[in-house]
Amino acid sequence: MAEDHQVQMAKRGVVTIPQVLQKKYNLKTGDVFTLIDLGGTFVLNPHRSIIDELAEEITQELMKKGKTLEAMLKLLKDRRKRYGRRKAS
């Protein structure tokens, strides 16, 4: 069931996660979150996004091969298609 918590943005854009949620999900200082903007609705995920992992993998692979941005974008498109097929299976 969805819970509703109000938070307030402080200086420099800092938002504090309520202590009850920190304890419930074992969140610690220094944890990294993924923030997804769904047209003004924000989703804050305490796990690394698969998109971040794919982008890092692709970047490293292309840098090793000295490829261009265009090649990176084509590879990203191909990987997204392959990932979409895996999710549909």
Secondary structure, DSSP 8 states (H G I E B T S, - for coil): --------B-GGG-B---HHHHHHTT--TT---EEEEETTEEEEESS--HHHHHHHHHHHHHHHHT--HHHHHHHHHHHHHHHHHHHH-
